[in-house]
């Protein structure tokens, strides 16, 4: 399976990295590398994550990466990373689209 990132997911990851970099640029680089490695594991194990608790949809799952949620959709030939959110932020269903 191929892992693809939505523009929103890239934007959210970039925002988080910028925030982390305010205190420590090396930590931000390490965080980004870890985030992409965590999501990259979905190539082999797309069902690794749990279902998104706020939604009753079998196609949406999430991985936890530190304090962040990587929300993704399993499609026929790929895994689409839809958003990255800090776990303290309220989940916004509009970020993942309609079924």
Buried (B, 14 or more C-beta within 10 A) or exposed (E): BEBEBBEBBEEBBEEBBEEBBEEEEEEBEEBBEEBBEBBEEBEEEBEEBEBBEBBEBEBBBBBEBEEBBBBBBBEEEBBBBBBBBEEEEEBEEEBBEEE
